[in-house]
Amino acid sequence: MKNKLSLITSIFSFLAVCFLLFIFTFYVDGEMGIILIFFSLTAPVLSFLLALYSKDKVKVSISSDAYVKKLSEIEISLELSKSCRFPVSFVEIHTASNEIFNNNKAIFKTDVNFIKSLKIKHKITAFYAGCGKFEVESVYLCDFLGFFKIKCTNPLPDKIIIGSVPEIPEISASTQLFRVVSDLVVTSDEEEAETNLAFSANTAPGYEHREYVEGDSLRRVNWKASMKREKLLVRLDEAVSSVQPAIIFDLRRLANSDTILSIRKEEKTFCSAFGLLRLFINQGIACRFIYKNIEGVYREVLAENEDSVNSILFDVLTVSAMSGEFHFEEKSSSKACATITVTSCMDDSLISKLNSNQNPENSAVIVADINSAVSGCICKTWYLDDDNNFKLVECL
């Protein structure tokens, strides 16, 4: 619609100029009028031909930092370059960003002339946490007289992904959910220790030990086995999956759902998952974190320290929430002592998967808020309240 209005405006402007030239030629100065008519007719043609020649000679690229903190500004650089020596008049760049940022649409107009390249700085603010996107939708060339606008034919740059980093809450170790999971970790650890001590030297133990030496991480010390053998023992394998809790990060959204409401739920899902993960790490509990990466494949990562938590967070922030069913299948060889599914979309596919679990007492699900909980799930349902405590949803 805007293009049609622009074309109509250009036609009326051109007709107005023709009318004025007619009046000037026949009623003011005929000789000068003929000269003006000649230039008025040739100038638009030359201007159009020059713009048409340059339509594939202009290229736009975009770059920025990969991450930005929520409620902070990030600067995006748009670089405009041309591959011809002739002057290029005016370039119009149309950009768009998703709802993570405050400015969804923007138009930049600049002249290039004889300049080989120039940069445009654009700042946007991340209003929400999650996977932000910025792209160039289209590039147009306007002729020198402003009568015509031609779309550039050069390929547009790929959209860039900018992770908006949320403020991860500090969750107290006294929260009920953590106490339940830590009890399961201790129980599983005791069972593994007893199994290990019961094996002889000719059998395969649950895991092997060696004596503690200076520099070993205290997180690797098996305190139960150390007390029984009266010396500090560390595990040769730094982590045993059967005594580690697992967090399954489920970032999905319902089809045709309200975008802003979905983004807010996804942001709360980030806070719940990584707040709980950091709590495990701070309490010396290694944790498996399972999530779908940017290729759409589920990935399992062992989180043992703060650096690994940040690395996982930055990777997850590059993944967009998509609609679809929950279809994660855990390998039987890597069962965890407790499984916590943190989801932004509590739907039938997830409930069916949770209900098929053989040990529902060792499983839990965390939803974005109390209103996101639905009935029908046999696993306990939790949510993170405004005081950063996990609360159990009752009477589902």
ChimeraX attribute file (.defattr): number of C-alpha atoms within 10 A of each C-alpha:
attribute: neighborCount
match mode: 1-to-1
recipient: residues
	/A:1	6
	/A:2	7
	/A:3	9
	/A:4	9
	/A:5	10
	/A:6	13
	/A:7	15
	/A:8	12
	/A:9	13
	/A:10	15
	/A:11	14
	/A:12	11
	/A:13	13
	/A:14	15
	/A:15	12
	/A:16	12
	/A:17	13
	/A:18	15
	/A:19	12
	/A:20	11
	/A:21	20
	/A:22	16
	/A:23	13
	/A:24	18
	/A:25	18
	/A:26	12
	/A:27	10
	/A:28	12
	/A:29	11
	/A:30	15
	/A:31	11
	/A:32	13
	/A:33	19
	/A:34	16
	/A:35	11
	/A:36	15
	/A:37	17
	/A:38	11
	/A:39	12
	/A:40	15
	/A:41	12
	/A:42	12
	/A:43	14
	/A:44	18
	/A:45	13
	/A:46	13
	/A:47	19
	/A:48	22
	/A:49	12
	/A:50	18
	/A:51	26
	/A:52	19
	/A:53	12
	/A:54	23
	/A:55	21
	/A:56	17
	/A:57	18
	/A:58	23
	/A:59	19
	/A:60	20
	/A:61	16
	/A:62	20
	/A:63	15
	/A:64	16
	/A:65	13
	/A:66	15
	/A:67	17
	/A:68	20
	/A:69	17
	/A:70	19
	/A:71	17
	/A:72	14
	/A:73	16
	/A:74	20
	/A:75	14
	/A:76	17
	/A:77	16
	/A:78	20
	/A:79	15
	/A:80	20
	/A:81	17
	/A:82	22
	/A:83	12
	/A:84	14
	/A:85	12
	/A:86	14
	/A:87	17
	/A:88	26
	/A:89	20
	/A:90	20
	/A:91	24
	/A:92	19
	/A:93	19
	/A:94	16
	/A:95	18
	/A:96	18
	/A:97	21
	/A:98	14
	/A:99	18
	/A:100	26
	/A:101	23
	/A:102	15
	/A:103	16
	/A:104	14
	/A:105	14
	/A:106	13
	/A:107	13
	/A:108	13
	/A:109	15
	/A:110	13
	/A:111	16
	/A:112	18
	/A:113	16
	/A:114	13
	/A:115	14
	/A:116	15
	/A:117	15
	/A:118	14
	/A:119	13
	/A:120	13
	/A:121	10
	/A:122	14
	/A:123	10
	/A:124	18
	/A:125	18
	/A:126	23
	/A:127	17
	/A:128	23
	/A:129	25
	/A:130	27
	/A:131	23
	/A:132	24
	/A:133	20
	/A:134	23
	/A:135	19
	/A:136	22
	/A:137	17
	/A:138	19
	/A:139	24
	/A:140	20
	/A:141	26
	/A:142	24
	/A:143	24
	/A:144	20
	/A:145	12
	/A:146	14
	/A:147	17
	/A:148	19
	/A:149	19
	/A:150	17
	/A:151	16
	/A:152	21
	/A:153	15
	/A:154	14
	/A:155	12
	/A:156	16
	/A:157	15
	/A:158	12
	/A:159	16
	/A:160	19
	/A:161	21
	/A:162	22
	/A:163	27
	/A:164	29
	/A:165	22
	/A:166	20
	/A:167	14
	/A:168	16
	/A:169	18
	/A:170	15
	/A:171	22
	/A:172	14
	/A:173	16
	/A:174	10
	/A:175	13
	/A:176	15
	/A:177	20
	/A:178	18
	/A:179	12
	/A:180	12
	/A:181	21
	/A:182	20
	/A:183	13
	/A:184	19
	/A:185	20
	/A:186	15
	/A:187	14
	/A:188	18
	/A:189	21
	/A:190	17
	/A:191	13
	/A:192	20
	/A:193	21
	/A:194	14
	/A:195	13
	/A:196	18
	/A:197	16
	/A:198	12
	/A:199	12
	/A:200	9
	/A:201	8
	/A:202	6
	/A:203	9
	/A:204	10
	/A:205	16
	/A:206	16
	/A:207	16
	/A:208	14
	/A:209	18
	/A:210	12
	/A:211	13
	/A:212	18
	/A:213	10
	/A:214	6
	/A:215	6
	/A:216	11
	/A:217	11
	/A:218	14
	/A:219	17
	/A:220	19
	/A:221	20
	/A:222	18
	/A:223	19
	/A:224	17
	/A:225	21
	/A:226	17
	/A:227	11
	/A:228	11
	/A:229	11
	/A:230	10
	/A:231	13
	/A:232	19
	/A:233	22
	/A:234	23
	/A:235	17
	/A:236	14
	/A:237	10
	/A:238	14
	/A:239	18
	/A:240	16
	/A:241	17
	/A:242	18
	/A:243	23
	/A:244	27
	/A:245	26
	/A:246	27
	/A:247	24
	/A:248	22
	/A:249	23
	/A:250	24
	/A:251	23
	/A:252	21
	/A:253	25
	/A:254	17
	/A:255	10
	/A:256	7
	/A:257	10
	/A:258	10
	/A:259	14
	/A:260	12
	/A:261	11
	/A:262	18
	/A:263	20
	/A:264	17
	/A:265	22
	/A:266	26
	/A:267	22
	/A:268	23
	/A:269	25
	/A:270	29
	/A:271	22
	/A:272	27
	/A:273	24
	/A:274	25
	/A:275	20
	/A:276	25
	/A:277	25
	/A:278	24
	/A:279	17
	/A:280	23
	/A:281	18
	/A:282	14
	/A:283	11
	/A:284	14
	/A:285	22
	/A:286	25
	/A:287	25
	/A:288	20
	/A:289	22
	/A:290	20
	/A:291	21
	/A:292	20
	/A:293	16
	/A:294	13
	/A:295	7
	/A:296	11
	/A:297	10
	/A:298	16
	/A:299	11
	/A:300	15
	/A:301	15
	/A:302	17
	/A:303	22
	/A:304	21
	/A:305	17
	/A:306	13
	/A:307	10
	/A:308	14
	/A:309	20
	/A:310	14
	/A:311	12
	/A:312	18
	/A:313	17
	/A:314	19
	/A:315	14
	/A:316	20
	/A:317	24
	/A:318	21
	/A:319	20
	/A:320	21
	/A:321	20
	/A:322	12
	/A:323	14
	/A:324	13
	/A:325	14
	/A:326	19
	/A:327	10
	/A:328	15
	/A:329	8
	/A:330	11
	/A:331	7
	/A:332	7
	/A:333	8
	/A:334	12
	/A:335	15
	/A:336	24
	/A:337	23
	/A:338	25
	/A:339	22
	/A:340	25
	/A:341	20
	/A:342	27
	/A:343	27
	/A:344	27
	/A:345	26
	/A:346	23
	/A:347	18
	/A:348	14
	/A:349	13
	/A:350	20
	/A:351	18
	/A:352	14
	/A:353	14
	/A:354	19
	/A:355	15
	/A:356	11
	/A:357	13
	/A:358	9
	/A:359	13
	/A:360	16
	/A:361	12
	/A:362	18
	/A:363	23
	/A:364	21
	/A:365	24
	/A:366	28
	/A:367	27
	/A:368	26
	/A:369	18
	/A:370	17
	/A:371	9
	/A:372	15
	/A:373	21
	/A:374	15
	/A:375	10
	/A:376	11
	/A:377	20
	/A:378	18
	/A:379	18
	/A:380	18
	/A:381	24
	/A:382	25
	/A:383	25
	/A:384	24
	/A:385	14
	/A:386	8
	/A:387	9
	/A:388	17
	/A:389	21
	/A:390	22
	/A:391	17
	/A:392	16
	/A:393	17
	/A:394	10
	/A:395	5
	/A:396	11
